[in-house]
Amino acid sequence: MERMDYVRICKCCKLRGFDKNKGVICSLTNDIANFQTNCDTYDEDRSIKKVQDQAIFEELVNKQESKGSTKKIIIGFIILIAGVVGTVAIPGRIFYGAIIIGGIQVVVGMIDSSK
């Protein structure tokens, strides 16, 4: 495991401590964690664990929303460009629908990504 994996686990333990030079440590050993897969003395602090789980969940939701926003922007640009190209390529025809819908899609995607 990497140091951040240990920190994530130890931050949720009632036996956690802190050293200004080492960061999160075990209060039993006064050192950073060094267990392989499980800590035999781990005592979960449910209040901290709940907060950590909520933060992880919110991070995942934000990533999904960000992907959706990017997808909206890209699709909007494609529709918008298709409308402009169609308008230029075919004299006498203006593809208002594609231009307007594509533009709206881009704006909606940008608004979503700014949240």
N, C-alpha and C positions, 0 to 999 in steps of 0.2 A: 504494500500500500504506500501511497505517497503521503506527505505531511498533511496536505489539505484533507485527505480522507480521515486521518486520525483526528484532526481538529474538528471536523464535522461531527464525528462520533463523540469525542470528549466534551464538546460544548454542551451536549445533552446529558452529561453525567453529573450527578450530585457531588461526586468526588473531584470535580474539576478544580483546578487552581490556575493562577496566572503568574507568570514571571516576566518582568519587563524586557528581559533579554531573549527568553525562549518563547514567549507567548503562552498559549494554553498548555497547561501541564497537568499531571496527575498529582493530587494533593498527598497521595500515599507515598509516592516515590520522589516527589519534587523534581520530576524530570518529564521530558516529552514522552508520549506513548511509544511503546515498542512491541506491542502484541502482534501476532501474525494474522489471525482472523477474528478472534473474539477476545475481549478483555474479561478475565475471570471476576474482577471486582466491579464491573460496570453496574451502576445504580441509576436508572433512567430518571431524569428530572422531567416529569410529564409536561409541566407548564412550558419549559424551554423547548421541548420536543414538538409540542403543538405549534408554537410560534415558528419554529424552523420548517416544519412540514407545510405550514401555510405559505411561508416565503417561497419555498420550492415550487409549490402549486402555482402561485401567482407568476413566478418567473416562466414556468412552462406555458401558462395561458398567454402571457405577453409575447412569447416567441411565436406562438401559433397565430396571434392577432397580427403580428408584424409580417409573417409570411403571407397572410391573407391580404394585407394592405398592399404589399409589393405586387402580388398577383393581380389585384385590381388595377393598379397603376399600369402595369405592363399590358394587360388586356385592353385597357382604355386607350393607351397609345396606339396599339395595333389597329383598333377600330377607327380611331381618329385619323391615323395615317392612311388607312384604306379609303376612308371617305374623301380625304384631300386628293389622293392619287386618282381615285375614280372621277372626281370632279375635273381634274386637270386632263385626264386621259380621254374623257368622253365629252366633246364640246356640246354645249347646250344642256347638260345635265349637272345638277348640283345635288350632292348626296348629303342633304341636311341631317337626315336621321343618324347616319354613321358619325358625322362630325359632332353633332350635339351629344349623342349617347356616349361616344368615346371621350369627349371633353368632361362630361359629368362623371364618368367612371374614374378618370384621372383625378379629378377634384375630390371625389369621395375617398379614393385610396389615399390621397395625401392628407386629408382630414383624419382618417382612421390612424395613419401612421404617426400623426402628431400627438395623439392621445397617450 
